[in-house]
Amino acid sequence: MLGTLTITDIKGFAECSGLQTLMAVLESCIKGIVHSSEAGKLPTYDGKTSPASPWYKVCYNTLLCVRKFCDNSFGMTHLLRHPKVVSTIVESLNIVPFLAPNEYAVGSCIFEIMSSFLFYYKSKTQELERNKVENVNTIVLRAFSTSRNLQADSSNRFFPIKNTLDKTCSLLNRPELGDELRVKVYELTRDCLLFINTLIDSCDDVDHRMAVRTELWSLVLKDRWKVLESTLSKAPDGSCRTQFDIFQDKGDQDASEISERFDGCLSNTEMNDPRFCFDLLWRSLEGTEADWFFKSILQHLLYVPFNNYQKDYFKLFEELISQLVLTKDGTYPDFRSRDLRTFFDFDAIKREMVTMEEQERERLQAKLQEKIKLEECDREATLQALRDKAANLEAQLEEARSRLREIQAGAAATGTGATGTAVPPPPPDRLRPRLVALRLRHHRLRRLLRRRHHHLAAARHLRLRPRHLPAVVRHLRLRRRHLP
């Protein structure tokens, strides 16, 4: 740990490329945590324990070393001369969604380090400019822009901050969260809001501040503002609420300053209304030399193809216009030239879009392949279960057949003679009288049925009704008796 080292030791550490080594370790931790979580190799937080992964401890200790390295003028200046280091620290925010509340000290440490960059540059601006250190606000914003490579599914460069606030707001609304863990969540929320206020406050002028504030408001804070207001009102200390109020108060001050340019007719609410902004801009440009060019821009926007790349076109326009507002280092484009490629790196923007598209395609393809593999495994398991069931049924059928053959063999063995025909045994002697009686009774019944049949036939022949049949029968019997 660098905590036990002196300034001389830190200088020697810097000369031996120690800072680059720390960043290499931090990059490995970021990729290890993010990729392991996406692959499902890290257990999810269950409300009590933290995912058991060595990446978290290594990442936290590395960030503590970086914070100690920056705890002096030499270390801070040396670090700010390496923008790649700032980009790596910004990328480390991507691990916050995979942290458990008892590991939120890692996220707080990241926000504290980035806030210290901005605080230090604002207090030592002239000294750092003499040492040829680039504007830290520009470095940090550029780092957020380049860190989107790890989040290919989002075009919002402040996606890590959005994700952090989503996670903290969700946890603070869970009543089962313990008091100790709840304090850690509030601390992470406070450090996140502190960084947002520091980032906006480090901008050069009101135009720069309003541009960054508008981007943060529309992409990060707008949909979560009421939730933050209700949850931060229950914070155990007032530091979270203080940062929340600072963002509101500073925003109102900047809006008032901007409103003075338009004779006080522009409020913070009206700035979010696109129709009001268009009318105000048109009234400001109408009759000026920029009037025709504004109309030309609107006409060109109408010709933008309405296809799947429409979003990318307007994103490119937004990037170009924001650069005109956010660039404050004196390198403005040469307006006398028709070729703005001397100022805007179109190829880099196109490459970034292509890279993000390819990464998104690869991510979806990998997800599809994984889903196909899971379905194949499920299908194979179902097929194997059916095979086992069929084999079990075959075994039962074979067993039934063997038992049937045994029964048939036993029945054949009880037969008489070589012909194999089984003759039923004669009835016992005690049943013979009963059998003779049954045979006589059967013979009598058959005779009665035949007589009845003859009587019915005669009745039909004589066209007699069935109810007259008994009288006719009695008459015939009497007549037969009296015949000689």
Secondary structure, 3 states (H helix, E strand, C coil): CHHHCCHHHHHHHHHCCHHHHHHHHHHHHHHHHHHHHHCCCCCCCCCCCCCCCHHHHHHHHHHHHHHHHCCCHHHHHHHHCCHHHHHHHHHHHHHHHHCCHHHCHHHHHHHHHHHHHHHHHHHCHHHHHHCCCCCHHHHHHHHHHHHHHHCCCCCCCCHHHHHHHHHHHHHHCCCCCCHHHHHHHHHHHHHHHHHHHHHHHCCCCHHHHHHHHHHHHHHHHHHHHHHHHHHHCCCCCCHHHHHHHHHHHHHHHHHHHHHHHCCCCCCCCHHHCHHHHHHHHHHHHCCCCCHHHHHHHHHHHHCCCCCCCHHHHHHHHHHHHHHHHHCCCCCCCCCCCCCHHHCCCHHHHHHHHHHHHHHHHHHHHHHHHHHHHHHHHHHHHHHHHHHHHHHHHHHHHHHHHHHHHHHHHHHHHCCCCCCCCCCCCCCCHHHHHHHHHHHHHHHHHHHHHHHHHHHHHHHHHCCCCHHHHHHHHHHHHHHHHHCC
